[in-house]
Amino acid sequence: MKFTTKITFIILSLFTFNVAFAQSPKAPVSFKLKNGVTVIVAQNAGMGKIYSRLTIEHQNANEQKNVAQVFESFLNKRANAFQSNTNNDGIAPKVSLSVDEANTTTNVADFQQALQFVSDHMTNTTLSEQAFEHLKAQLKDKDDLANVSLADVKAFYANHFDPAQTFITIAGDIDVSTAKAMANKAFGDWKTQTAAL
């Protein structure tokens, strides 16, 4: 399975890279939220940082390449704005969003805020007609995107973003109970096709 291979590689890479700084790495723990989101937590106390990756396992994203490109541009703009506006003593959390995944790298204190930001934009995204047209005007390859409508983007979102197909990995200086509480707070109320763009 594609996800299992990817996630194993990520967790092993994090542990290998940070082993010198870790006080007590623990075996990953997996659980599901009530809505079907799978969460994997790999505690590595003493790192001082927390990494997360949300992955959506969906097979038809490439079939709507132009629609996905427009929506991903919207997500990228939001992530860039978040990083510009969040600054703790000169160290800003790193967040990236795409149609298939979202990644965060933060210190311990900023993790909840970054995880909530990911949730807000992957489970409850809003995009007005005016913002959509402004976004399309800024994109390259306008000929390829000219026929993409806001309705197309809404349909793509409704068909692609599904909690039951979502996996979240949290690794770093966080214990399982804290990670579970944060994941539930951020993603526990997410229901399929309830968010509108």
Residue pairs with C-beta under 8 A, 6 or more apart in sequence:
2 57
3 55
3 57
3 167
6 55
7 40
7 53
7 55
7 167
7 169
10 53
10 169
10 171
11 28
11 40
11 42
11 169
11 171
14 42
14 44
14 51
14 171
14 172
15 22
15 25
15 42
15 44
15 171
18 44
18 47
18 172
19 25
21 46
21 47
21 48
22 44
22 45
22 46
22 47
23 45
23 46
24 43
24 44
24 45
24 46
25 42
25 43
25 44
25 45
26 42
26 43
26 44
27 42
28 40
28 41
28 42
28 171
29 40
29 41
29 42
29 43
29 176
30 38
30 39
30 40
30 41
31 38
31 39
31 41
31 180
32 38
32 39
33 39
33 163
33 183
33 184
33 187
33 188
34 188
35 163
35 164
35 187
35 188
35 189
35 190
35 191
35 192
36 162
36 163
36 164
36 165
36 166
37 163
37 164
37 166
37 167
37 168
37 183
37 187
37 190
38 166
38 167
38 168
39 167
39 168
39 169
39 170
39 179
39 180
39 183
40 167
40 168
40 169
40 170
41 169
41 170
41 171
41 174
41 176
41 179
41 180
42 169
42 170
42 171
42 172
43 171
43 172
43 173
43 174
43 175
43 176
43 179
44 171
44 172
44 173
45 173
45 175
46 173
47 172
47 173
48 107
48 108
48 173
49 105
49 106
49 107
49 108
49 172
49 173
50 104
50 105
50 106
50 107
50 108
50 111
50 170
50 171
50 172
50 173
50 174
51 103
51 104
51 105
51 169
51 170
51 171
51 172
52 102
52 103
52 104
52 111
52 114
52 115
52 118
52 168
52 169
52 170
52 171
53 101
53 102
53 103
53 104
53 168
53 169
54 101
54 102
54 103
54 118
54 122
54 166
54 167
54 168
55 100
55 101
55 166
55 167
55 168
55 169
56 99
56 100
56 101
56 122
56 160
56 161
56 162
56 165
56 166
57 165
57 166
57 167
58 100
58 160
58 162
58 165
60 159
60 160
61 68
61 99
61 100
61 160
62 68
64 152
64 156
66 144
66 145
66 147
66 148
67 148
67 152
67 153
67 155
67 156
68 99
68 156
68 160
69 139
69 144
69 145
70 132
70 135
70 136
70 139
70 145
70 148
70 153
71 99
71 153
71 156
71 157
72 97
72 98
72 99
73 135
73 138
73 139
74 125
74 127
74 131
74 132
74 135
74 153
75 97
75 98
75 99
75 121
75 125
76 96
76 97
76 98
77 135
78 97
78 121
79 95
79 96
79 97
79 121
82 93
82 95
82 114
82 117
83 92
83 93
83 94
83 95
84 92
86 92
86 93
86 110
86 113
86 114
88 107
88 109
88 110
91 107
93 104
93 105
93 106
93 107
93 110
93 111
93 113
93 114
94 103
94 104
94 105
94 106
95 102
95 103
95 104
95 114
95 117
95 118
96 102
96 103
97 118
97 121
97 122
99 156
99 160
102 118
102 121
102 122
104 111
104 114
104 115
104 118
106 113
106 114
108 172
108 173
108 174
111 174
111 182
112 182
112 185
112 186
115 182
115 183
115 186
116 185
116 186
118 186
119 186
119 187
119 190
122 161
123 161
123 163
123 187
123 190
123 195
124 190
124 195
125 157
125 195
125 197
126 196
126 197
127 135
127 150
127 153
127 197
129 150
132 150
132 153
136 142
136 145
136 148
139 145
150 197
153 197
154 196
154 197
157 195
157 197
158 193
161 195
162 192
163 187
163 190
163 191
163 192
164 192
166 187
168 183
168 187
170 179
170 182
170 183
174 182
